[in-house]
Amino acid sequence: MMTLIRNPIVRAAAVIAVVFTLANPALTQQRGGGGGRGGGQGPVSVFAEPVRTEPFSNRVEAIGTLEANERADLTLSASDRVTAVYFEDGERVKAGKTLISLAQREQSALVEAAEATLSQARQDLDRLSPLAEQGAVSKSELEVARRNADSAAAQLRAVQSRQRDRVLVAPFDGVLGFRMVSVGSFVRPGDVVATLIDDSVMRLDFAVPSIFLMNLKPGLTIEATSKDVPGRTFKGTVASIDNAIDPVTRSVRVRAMIPNADGSLKAGMYAAVTLLTEPRKALSVPESALQPLGPETFVWVLAKGDDGAVANRVKIEAGLRQSGRVEVMSGLQEGQRVVTEGALRLREGAVVKIQDPAILKPKAAARTGGGGDPAGANRE
């Protein structure tokens, strides 16, 4: 028996619903089936990735200052006039290279005199030694001759040392700063003539909150960036940790060493530091695979079914997030495949069709031949 709808508003809504249903046969077909093969909804298209092992580490960020590995203000130990300069501003030098020489005439004469004294003392010793064996001279005379020879040798070493003090050599490999003297300048002991730094390795000192003290140890990896060298990330290792905590800032000083083979880093630069602590290998999935539900986190895991791959929702314990991937503490095994796209249309045990991720990449533009028709042109 047909029921007459008297309310005009309800009657209008019913008419609209009938018209919409007749105009959308796909909707009628979807409601009629149960998702099986007999005309129901087909497999859900999804994208999937395998669970794989990735390196993870906790990240501690800080700000540090770069310093040269070695730095020396070069000075001379003698007072005299500069007779030669063997370097230029900013020159790279090797250890032992002569840099500056002072006047040598007087000191050279003293060295020659000491050498002559030593030669005469050794001749006297050589003459008295066989005589002492024959008993022609006393042992005391031989001892005096031996003492004179030793004294002359010591005197020669002293004047030679003072002569070497009049020549400045590079104590280690590095790059020189500005030259502070010229030929003819008079220098005194302690006058800085140049600055030498070893920038092959840079020291990076920074402060870390004391709550991370138990995770700090030499050998940890750090990453550093500086606005003075944009677009580059420098990697280094922790070399040492200070033996005390600052009572005001409650932080501990850490020193890292960063290789600087190309000399890009300069002393005095500020650098943003990322300290990587507790390095480990752990299972991971893409962030897009996660489906939070309240305090819990789920992913859709693919398994083999009678009609193909099926999706099952699995609860996991998520850990650290890093570079678009999430550390999986529990719930998954390596090699399992998880749904990364299309999970919103899934239900438990739904049959899925795994799509190739390559279809998401833009296709190459159509090529045009040398004398042929343009791509897409109509041919009669």
Secondary structure by P-SEA (a helix, b strand, c coil): cccccccaaaaaaaaaaaaaaaacaaaaaaaaccccccccccccccccccbbbbbbbbbbbbbbbbbcccccccccccccccccccccccccccccccccccccaaaaaaaaaaaaaaaaaaaaaaaaaaaaaaccccaaaaaaaaaaaaaaaaaaaaaaaaaaaaccccccccccccccccccccccccccccccccccbbbbbbcccccccccccccbbbbbbbcccccbbbbbbbccccccccccccbbbbbbbbbcccccccccbbbbbbbbcbbbbbbbbccccccccccbbbbbbbbbccccbbbbbbbbbbccccccbbbbcccccccbbbbcccccccccbbbbbbbbcccccccccccccccccccccccc
